[in-house]
Amino acid sequence: METEFYAVQQQLANGKPTQTLFTTLDEDFHAKIKRPVSSLYSMSTLTEFEPFVDSTIEKLLEKLDEFADAGQELDLATWLQYYAFDVIGELTFGKPLGFLEQGQDVGDVMLSLEKMVDYAGMIGQIPWLDHLFIKNPIKRKFGGGSTGAVARFARQCLEERLHRPEGKVENPSHRDFLTRFLETKNTHSQVVDDRQVFSWTLSNVNAGSDTTAISLRAVLYYLLKNPWTLKKVMKEIMGARENGKLSIPVTWKESQELPYLDAAIKEALRLHPAVGLLLERIVPKAGIQLPDGPFLPEGTIVGINPWVMHRHPAFGDHLESYVPERWLQGEHEPLKSYEIRKAEMQGATFTFGAGPRTCIGKNISLLEIYKAIPTLLYTYDISLSYPDKEWDTVNAWFVRQKNIHVKLAKSGRS
């Protein structure tokens, strides 16, 4: 069972806290609202959305071309977040949020989400303080409304769709998440109403943008800081392209045939998971006996921090170093030994959580990452503007990075 830490993150809509798949504390309610939509987040379903991820990647390339043509450096950290938000807009609402087109934080959505995450990270440690601040009943009675630009934007998109003339469809070939969410009102009418649809859209935006941007930054940053690794990734990408096995933008299926790229991505997510605090849980009735450890009584708050878990001995040696090879079979390593070692590493991986509460948007994030990274590396020669300088990080509920200044040059590869 989740703790009150998660309830702090329930945003207000029309003055009432909105329980989402991530923030609800009720396990039965979580199962009930997950059941109608869980299949939508399978990778087999998400590949139906690939053309709309492609269109966002193409818009990103269009904008990056402007920097390359002008010989102007850019903060890649910011533009990767624009990309992540616009993909979520396309998938959830059938239209980009406009970050890439405008080259800015549209409607302060990014700023609002950052503030919410930082608030949750601090106030979540003493959850009752939330009822003195954002969820103060007096403030809610006289203030009402929604907390933050994210909730307001999601509410606006839902209202537009609900009041659209019957039969009018902007893009019949694009059955976005909102369309599919609304369809569940018919198939699961006892569970789903407009408020629940709003909750699902809110989950998509909150969970599918910021964390994906953090992961994208980590992958590119570690590759740029480790030129020998980047050289190996480029050799693999170039070989696939020369053999006619790589499109631009790269497809999900093609990306799964690039084992060294896969290892490079896994290693970046091991070193820099998005979540920086404990993923808290409450010990259930009867308590729990830890192996070779103390007995924890019912009600004890426990948790695992992905940053600590990802330094587990299962990952081998040099745990603070970027070593993609740890994910690959060694030259003289028996296959059976490698399979056991790999399974242990996967079992210790906590990037998206674990168990029934594993992030439902995991596959959306992976789809965005595995398509964008090889496409960017093939299209541009990318270098850090200040190779000896480390990135800046904000260490809160999420560990987000800033100031990844790069120079781009069109690679000329067709």
Rosetta blueprint (number, residue, H / E / L):
1 M L
2 E L
3 T L
4 E H
5 F H
6 Y H
7 A H
8 V L
9 Q L
10 Q L
11 Q L
12 L E
13 A E
14 N L
15 G L
16 K E
17 P E
18 T L
19 Q L
20 T L
21 L L
22 F L
23 T L
24 T L
25 L L
26 D L
27 E H
28 D H
29 F H
30 H H
31 A H
32 K H
33 I H
34 K H
35 R L
36 P L
37 V L
38 S H
39 S H
40 L H
41 Y H
42 S L
43 M H
44 S H
45 T H
46 L H
47 T H
48 E H
49 F H
50 E H
51 P H
52 F H
53 V H
54 D H
55 S H
56 T H
57 I H
58 E H
59 K H
60 L H
61 L H
62 E H
63 K H
64 L H
65 D H
66 E H
67 F H
68 A H
69 D H
70 A H
71 G L
72 Q L
73 E L
74 L E
75 D E
76 L H
77 A H
78 T H
79 W H
80 L H
81 Q H
82 Y H
83 Y H
84 A H
85 F H
86 D H
87 V H
88 I H
89 G H
90 E H
91 L H
92 T H
93 F H
94 G L
95 K L
96 P L
97 L L
98 G L
99 F H
100 L H
101 E H
102 Q H
103 G L
104 Q L
105 D L
106 V H
107 G H
108 D H
109 V H
110 M H
111 L H
112 S H
113 L H
114 E H
115 K H
116 M H
117 V H
118 D H
119 Y H
120 A H
121 G H
122 M H
123 I H
124 G L
125 Q L
126 I L
127 P H
128 W H
129 L H
130 D H
131 H H
132 L L
133 F L
134 I L
135 K L
136 N L
137 P H
138 I H
139 K H
140 R H
141 K H
142 F H
143 G H
144 G L
145 G L
146 S L
147 T L
148 G H
149 A H
150 V H
151 A H
152 R H
153 F H
154 A H
155 R H
156 Q H
157 C H
158 L H
159 E H
160 E H
161 R H
162 L H
163 H L
164 R L
165 P L
166 E L
167 G L
168 K L
169 V L
170 E L
171 N L
172 P L
173 S L
174 H L
175 R L
176 D L
177 F H
178 L H
179 T H
180 R H
181 F H
182 L H
183 E H
184 T H
185 K H
186 N H
187 T H
188 H L
189 S L
190 Q L
191 V L
192 V L
193 D L
194 D H
195 R H
196 Q H
197 V H
198 F H
199 S H
200 W H
201 T H
202 L H
203 S H
204 N H
205 V H
206 N H
207 A H
208 G H
209 S L
210 D H
211 T H
212 T H
213 A H
214 I H
215 S H
216 L H
217 R H
218 A H
219 V H
220 L H
221 Y H
222 Y H
223 L H
224 L H
225 K H
226 N L
227 P H
228 W H
229 T H
230 L H
231 K H
232 K H
233 V H
234 M H
235 K H
236 E H
237 I H
238 M H
239 G H
240 A H
241 R H
242 E H
243 N L
244 G L
245 K L
246 L L
247 S L
248 I L
249 P L
250 V L
251 T L
252 W H
253 K H
254 E H
255 S H
256 Q L
257 E L
258 L L
259 P H
260 Y H
261 L H
262 D H
263 A H
264 A H
265 I H
266 K H
267 E H
268 A H
269 L H
270 R H
271 L H
272 H L
273 P L
274 A L
275 V E
276 G L
277 L L
278 L L
279 L E
280 E E
281 R E
282 I E
283 V L
284 P L
285 K L
286 A L
287 G L
288 I E
289 Q E
290 L L
291 P L
292 D L
293 G L
294 P L
295 F E
296 L E
297 P L
298 E L
299 G L
300 T L
301 I E
302 V E
303 G E
304 I E
305 N L
306 P H
307 W H
308 V H
309 M H
310 H L
311 R L
312 H L
313 P H
314 A H
315 F H
316 G L
317 D L
318 H L
319 L L
320 E L
321 S L
322 Y L
323 V L
324 P H
325 E H
326 R H
327 W H
328 L L
329 Q L
330 G L
331 E L
332 H L
333 E L
334 P L
335 L H
336 K H
337 S H
338 Y H
339 E H
340 I H
341 R H
342 K H
343 A H
344 E H
345 M H
346 Q H
347 G H
348 A H
349 T L
350 F L
351 T L
352 F L
353 G L
354 A L
355 G H
356 P H
357 R H
358 T L
359 C L
360 I L
361 G L
362 K H
363 N H
364 I H
365 S H
366 L H
367 L H
368 E H
369 I H
370 Y H
371 K H
372 A H
373 I H
374 P H
375 T H
376 L H
377 L H
378 Y H
379 T H
380 Y E
381 D E
382 I E
383 S E
384 L E
385 S L
386 Y L
387 P L
388 D L
389 K L
390 E L
391 W L
392 D E
393 T E
394 V E
395 N E
396 A L
397 W L
398 F E
399 V E
400 R E
401 Q E
402 K E
403 N L
404 I L
405 H E
406 V E
407 K E
408 L E
409 A E
410 K E
411 S L
412 G L
413 R L
414 S L
